[in-house]
Protein backbone atom coordinates (compact mmCIF):
# COMPACT_ATOMS: atom_id res chain seq x y z
CA UNK A 1 0.00 0.00 0.00
CA UNK A 2 1.39 3.13 -1.08
CA UNK A 3 -0.34 5.66 1.09
CA UNK A 4 0.48 5.83 4.72
CA UNK A 5 -1.67 7.81 6.97
CA UNK A 6 -0.58 8.82 10.35
CA UNK A 7 -3.70 7.91 12.19
CA UNK A 8 -2.49 8.86 15.60
CA UNK A 9 -1.61 12.40 14.65
CA UNK A 10 -5.01 12.79 13.18
CA UNK A 11 -6.82 11.67 16.31
CA UNK A 12 -4.96 13.83 18.86
CA UNK A 13 -5.30 17.59 18.21
CA UNK A 14 -2.43 19.95 18.34
CA UNK A 15 -2.08 21.84 21.67
CA UNK A 16 -1.33 25.10 19.97
CA UNK A 17 -4.52 24.85 17.94
CA UNK A 18 -6.54 24.14 21.07
CA UNK A 19 -5.08 27.14 22.89
CA UNK A 20 -5.69 29.39 19.88
CA UNK A 21 -9.25 28.26 19.60
CA UNK A 22 -9.83 28.76 23.34
CA UNK A 23 -8.36 32.27 23.18
CA UNK A 24 -10.50 33.14 20.16
CA UNK A 25 -13.62 31.84 21.91
CA UNK A 26 -12.77 33.80 25.07
CA UNK A 27 -12.27 37.00 23.03
CA UNK A 28 -15.56 36.44 21.19
CA UNK A 29 -17.32 35.75 24.49
CA UNK A 30 -15.94 39.00 26.02
CA UNK A 31 -16.87 41.02 22.95
CA UNK A 32 -20.36 39.53 22.97
CA UNK A 33 -20.74 40.26 26.68
CA UNK A 34 -19.51 43.83 26.27
CA UNK A 35 -21.48 44.78 23.14
CA UNK A 36 -24.43 42.37 22.85
CA UNK A 37 -25.34 41.22 26.37
CA UNK A 38 -26.63 44.64 27.62
CA UNK A 39 -28.94 45.32 24.64
CA UNK A 40 -30.22 41.72 24.58
CA UNK A 41 -30.80 41.88 28.35
CA UNK A 42 -32.69 45.21 27.90
CA UNK A 43 -34.75 43.77 25.04
CA UNK A 44 -35.63 40.72 27.15
CA UNK A 45 -36.53 42.92 30.15
CA UNK A 46 -38.73 45.15 27.97
CA UNK A 47 -40.40 42.13 26.44
CA UNK A 48 -40.99 40.63 29.89
CA UNK A 49 -42.42 43.94 31.12
CA UNK A 50 -44.67 44.22 28.01
CA UNK A 51 -45.96 40.66 28.49
CA UNK A 52 -46.56 41.28 32.20
CA UNK A 53 -48.55 44.44 31.36
CA UNK A 54 -50.60 42.49 28.83
CA UNK A 55 -51.31 39.78 31.40
CA UNK A 56 -52.25 42.41 33.99
CA UNK A 57 -54.50 44.17 31.47
CA UNK A 58 -56.10 40.87 30.46
CA UNK A 59 -56.74 40.04 34.12
CA UNK A 60 -58.23 43.51 34.72
CA UNK A 61 -60.46 43.14 31.64
CA UNK A 62 -61.54 39.67 32.78
CA UNK A 63 -62.50 41.02 36.22
CA UNK A 64 -64.27 43.99 34.67
CA UNK A 65 -66.12 41.66 32.31
CA UNK A 66 -67.20 39.48 35.24
CA UNK A 67 -68.43 42.57 37.12
CA UNK A 68 -70.36 43.79 34.08
CA UNK A 69 -71.86 40.35 33.61
CA UNK A 70 -72.94 40.23 37.25
CA UNK A 71 -74.37 43.73 36.97
CA UNK A 72 -76.22 42.81 33.78
CA UNK A 73 -77.65 39.70 35.43
CA UNK A 74 -78.74 41.78 38.42
CA UNK A 75 -80.41 44.35 36.16
CA UNK A 76 -82.07 41.53 34.23
CA UNK A 77 -83.44 40.11 37.47
CA UNK A 78 -84.68 43.57 38.52
CA UNK A 79 -86.30 44.05 35.12
CA UNK A 80 -87.96 40.66 35.44
CA UNK A 81 -89.28 41.53 38.90
CA UNK A 82 -90.51 44.91 37.64
CA UNK A 83 -92.17 43.26 34.63
CA UNK A 84 -93.92 40.74 36.88
CA UNK A 85 -95.02 43.54 39.21
CA UNK A 86 -96.30 45.54 36.24
CA UNK A 87 -98.23 42.51 35.00
CA UNK A 88 -99.63 41.95 38.50
CA UNK A 89 -100.61 45.63 38.79
CA UNK A 90 -102.21 45.55 35.34
CA UNK A 91 -104.22 42.46 36.27
CA UNK A 92 -105.39 43.97 39.54
CA UNK A 93 -106.25 47.23 37.74
CA UNK A 94 -108.16 45.27 35.11
CA UNK A 95 -110.00 43.36 37.85
CA UNK A 96 -110.79 46.63 39.65
CA UNK A 97 -112.00 48.18 36.41
CA UNK A 98 -114.10 45.10 35.67
CA UNK A 99 -115.68 45.27 39.15
CA UNK A 100 -116.24 49.00 38.73
CA UNK A 101 -117.93 48.51 35.36
CA UNK A 102 -120.07 45.67 36.72
CA UNK A 103 -121.10 47.76 39.72
CA UNK A 104 -121.77 50.76 37.51
CA UNK A 105 -123.87 48.58 35.20
CA UNK A 106 -125.80 47.17 38.16
CA UNK A 107 -126.40 50.66 39.53
CA UNK A 108 -127.52 51.92 36.12
CA UNK A 109 -129.81 48.95 35.57
CA UNK A 110 -131.25 49.40 39.07
CA UNK A 111 -131.76 53.09 38.26
CA UNK A 112 -133.55 52.15 35.06
CA UNK A 113 -135.68 49.62 36.91
CA UNK A 114 -136.53 52.20 39.59
CA UNK A 115 -137.40 54.79 36.95
CA UNK A 116 -139.51 52.24 35.08
CA UNK A 117 -141.32 51.30 38.31
CA UNK A 118 -141.95 54.98 39.08
CA UNK A 119 -143.19 55.47 35.54
CA UNK A 120 -145.43 52.41 35.89
CA UNK A 121 -146.77 53.71 39.22
CA UNK A 122 -147.38 57.13 37.66
CA UNK A 123 -149.09 55.59 34.66
CA UNK A 124 -151.11 53.36 36.97
CA UNK A 125 -152.15 56.37 39.07
CA UNK A 126 -153.12 58.30 35.92
CA UNK A 127 -155.04 55.30 34.63
CA UNK A 128 -156.80 54.89 37.96
CA UNK A 129 -157.67 58.58 37.96
CA UNK A 130 -158.95 58.41 34.38
CA UNK A 131 -160.83 55.23 35.16
CA UNK A 132 -162.28 56.91 38.22
CA UNK A 133 -163.39 59.87 36.10
CA UNK A 134 -164.82 57.53 33.44
CA UNK A 135 -166.71 55.54 36.08
CA UNK A 136 -168.03 58.78 37.59
CA UNK A 137 -169.13 59.97 34.14
CA UNK A 138 -170.71 56.60 33.33
CA UNK A 139 -172.44 56.52 36.69
CA UNK A 140 -173.70 60.12 36.21
CA UNK A 141 -174.91 59.37 32.72
CA UNK A 142 -176.58 56.18 33.90
CA UNK A 143 -178.15 57.90 36.86
CA UNK A 144 -179.25 60.81 34.70
CA UNK A 145 -180.91 58.47 32.30
CA UNK A 146 -182.50 56.53 35.09
CA UNK A 147 -183.83 59.59 36.80
CA UNK A 148 -184.57 61.33 33.63
CA UNK A 149 -183.40 64.60 34.88
CA UNK A 150 -180.09 66.00 35.75
CA UNK A 151 -179.18 67.40 39.06
CA UNK A 152 -176.23 69.80 39.28
CA UNK A 153 -172.76 68.44 38.49
CA UNK A 154 -171.40 68.97 41.97
CA UNK A 155 -173.96 66.92 43.75
CA UNK A 156 -173.87 64.27 41.04
CA UNK A 157 -170.15 63.86 41.44
CA UNK A 158 -170.45 63.58 45.23
CA UNK A 159 -173.06 60.86 44.96
CA UNK A 160 -171.07 58.91 42.38
CA UNK A 161 -167.79 59.23 44.27
CA UNK A 162 -169.49 57.94 47.39
CA UNK A 163 -170.83 55.04 45.34
CA UNK A 164 -167.34 54.28 43.94
CA UNK A 165 -165.80 54.37 47.42
CA UNK A 166 -168.36 51.87 48.62
CA UNK A 167 -167.71 49.62 45.64
CA UNK A 168 -163.93 49.99 46.08
CA UNK A 169 -164.12 48.91 49.72
CA UNK A 170 -165.83 45.66 48.80
C-alpha positions in Angstrom: 0.0 0.0 0.0 1.4 3.1 -1.1 -0.3 5.7 1.1 0.5 5.8 4.7 -1.7 7.8 7.0 -0.6 8.8 10.3 -3.7 7.9 12.2 -2.5 8.9 15.6 -1.6 12.4 14.6 -5.0 12.8 13.2 -6.8 11.7 16.3 -5.0 13.8 18.9 -5.3 17.6 18.2 -2.4 20.0 18.3 -2.1 21.8 21.7 -1.3 25.1 20.0 -4.5 24.8 17.9 -6.5 24.1 21.1 -5.1 27.1 22.9 -5.7 29.4 19.9 -9.2 28.3 19.6 -9.8 28.8 23.3 -8.4 32.3 23.2 -10.5 33.1 20.2 -13.6 31.8 21.9 -12.8 33.8 25.1 -12.3 37.0 23.0 -15.6 36.4 21.2 -17.3 35.8 24.5 -15.9 39.0 26.0 -16.9 41.0 22.9 -20.4 39.5 23.0 -20.7 40.3 26.7 -19.5 43.8 26.3 -21.5 44.8 23.1 -24.4 42.4 22.8 -25.3 41.2 26.4 -26.6 44.6 27.6 -28.9 45.3 24.6 -30.2 41.7 24.6 -30.8 41.9 28.3 -32.7 45.2 27.9 -34.8 43.8 25.0 -35.6 40.7 27.2 -36.5 42.9 30.1 -38.7 45.2 28.0 -40.4 42.1 26.4 -41.0 40.6 29.9 -42.4 43.9 31.1 -44.7 44.2 28.0 -46.0 40.7 28.5 -46.6 41.3 32.2 -48.5 44.4 31.4 -50.6 42.5 28.8 -51.3 39.8 31.4 -52.2 42.4 34.0 -54.5 44.2 31.5 -56.1 40.9 30.5 -56.7 40.0 34.1 -58.2 43.5 34.7 -60.5 43.1 31.6 -61.5 39.7 32.8 -62.5 41.0 36.2 -64.3 44.0 34.7 -66.1 41.7 32.3 -67.2 39.5 35.2 -68.4 42.6 37.1 -70.4 43.8 34.1 -71.9 40.3 33.6 -72.9 40.2 37.3 -74.4 43.7 37.0 -76.2 42.8 33.8 -77.6 39.7 35.4 -78.7 41.8 38.4 -80.4 44.4 36.2 -82.1 41.5 34.2 -83.4 40.1 37.5 -84.7 43.6 38.5 -86.3 44.0 35.1 -88.0 40.7 35.4 -89.3 41.5 38.9 -90.5 44.9 37.6 -92.2 43.3 34.6 -93.9 40.7 36.9 -95.0 43.5 39.2 -96.3 45.5 36.2 -98.2 42.5 35.0 -99.6 41.9 38.5 -100.6 45.6 38.8 -102.2 45.5 35.3 -104.2 42.5 36.3 -105.4 44.0 39.5 -106.2 47.2 37.7 -108.2 45.3 35.1 -110.0 43.4 37.9 -110.8 46.6 39.7 -112.0 48.2 36.4 -114.1 45.1 35.7 -115.7 45.3 39.1 -116.2 49.0 38.7 -117.9 48.5 35.4 -120.1 45.7 36.7 -121.1 47.8 39.7 -121.8 50.8 37.5 -123.9 48.6 35.2 -125.8 47.2 38.2 -126.4 50.7 39.5 -127.5 51.9 36.1 -129.8 48.9 35.6 -131.3 49.4 39.1 -131.8 53.1 38.3 -133.6 52.2 35.1 -135.7 49.6 36.9 -136.5 52.2 39.6 -137.4 54.8 37.0 -139.5 52.2 35.1 -141.3 51.3 38.3 -141.9 55.0 39.1 -143.2 55.5 35.5 -145.4 52.4 35.9 -146.8 53.7 39.2 -147.4 57.1 37.7 -149.1 55.6 34.7 -151.1 53.4 37.0 -152.1 56.4 39.1 -153.1 58.3 35.9 -155.0 55.3 34.6 -156.8 54.9 38.0 -157.7 58.6 38.0 -159.0 58.4 34.4 -160.8 55.2 35.2 -162.3 56.9 38.2 -163.4 59.9 36.1 -164.8 57.5 33.4 -166.7 55.5 36.1 -168.0 58.8 37.6 -169.1 60.0 34.1 -170.7 56.6 33.3 -172.4 56.5 36.7 -173.7 60.1 36.2 -174.9 59.4 32.7 -176.6 56.2 33.9 -178.2 57.9 36.9 -179.2 60.8 34.7 -180.9 58.5 32.3 -182.5 56.5 35.1 -183.8 59.6 36.8 -184.6 61.3 33.6 -183.4 64.6 34.9 -180.1 66.0 35.7 -179.2 67.4 39.1 -176.2 69.8 39.3 -172.8 68.4 38.5 -171.4 69.0 42.0 -174.0 66.9 43.8 -173.9 64.3 41.0 -170.2 63.9 41.4 -170.5 63.6 45.2 -173.1 60.9 45.0 -171.1 58.9 42.4 -167.8 59.2 44.3 -169.5 57.9 47.4 -170.8 55.0 45.3 -167.3 54.3 43.9 -165.8 54.4 47.4 -168.4 51.9 48.6 -167.7 49.6 45.6 -163.9 50.0 46.1 -164.1 48.9 49.7 -165.8 45.7 48.8 
